[in-house]
């Protein structure tokens, strides 16, 4: 199994940032999600975040909301998320689950951590779980041998950044702007400053997400971050495609462009 530590060490040795792609399980279909994520890996993604579809996506913009709605309509459940992780991890890419806290809480923290590790997952990103409430999840994750990733934002104080990074293993997710997910014309100007502030408190890799959708933007972010996270842009390629074959081709094209970007 490829660990996050291995991914970032290799990227650093190659003098580049890691490329991290996001896709919800169950989109465009249960099997289609594995096919799309595999195409992302083949095009150059080092890490894949598999989203756990949830009915109240606080952080997600309209593109991801659309994909998540389709996944829920497809009847996607946690068992399907775990099967997707297993399929994607088989490609050799480090595979995480990005999820709001409520589904883990209802499933059972210890059980979820164990089942995710058994599926080949290397950790989770939990955007709405605060460090103050994360103790039980951190313990369950540590016992299962998986990483915990939390978010810092441009509004985060120094004390908040310190609390967040103390709860992180694997890497720190730096949200480039205040607001929801979605590709934008430019990445938030606060992103570079946030990365610099975060690095004062940790030696973990710091990865930037929200707003990245082109090779040019990936190159810009790779100039100051350890990893570049792309979600909505991949999903948009699938949503706009007339059929699954065309969607896979569009995903590979974007992945190659982003991979070239992070290699600068």
Number of C-alpha atoms within 10 A of each C-alpha: 14 18 20 23 15 13 19 23 14 15 18 14 10 11 13 21 30 28 30 27 27 25 28 33 32 29 27 23 21 20 15 16 23 26 19 27 32 23 22 30 24 15 19 22 25 25 29 28 27 28 26 24 29 20 9 11 16 14 14 17 16 12 19 26 21 15 24 27 20 18 24 19 12 14 13 22 18 16 11 16 23 23 19 28 30 19 20 30 24 16 17 16 26 27 33 28 25 21 22 22 18 14 16 18 13 9 11 13 19 19 15 21 27 17 15 28 21 14 20 24 31 28 27 25 24 20 17 15 16 16 18 9 9 16 12 11 22 22 15 18 24 15 12 20 16 23 24 23 21 24 25 24 20 20 13 15 12 13 9 15 24 18 16 24 24 14 18 20 20 22 24 30 26 26 25 26 20 13 13 15 24 21 20 15 10 13 21 17 11 15 23 20 13 23 25 13 17 25 18 11 16 17 11 17 23 24 26 30 26 26 25 29 26 20 20 17 20 29 23 19 25 22 17 18 25 24 29 30 26 29 25 27 23 27 24 20 18 23 17 11 15 9 10 16 13 14 22 22 16 20 25 23 17 21 28 18 19 28 25 17 23 27 18 16
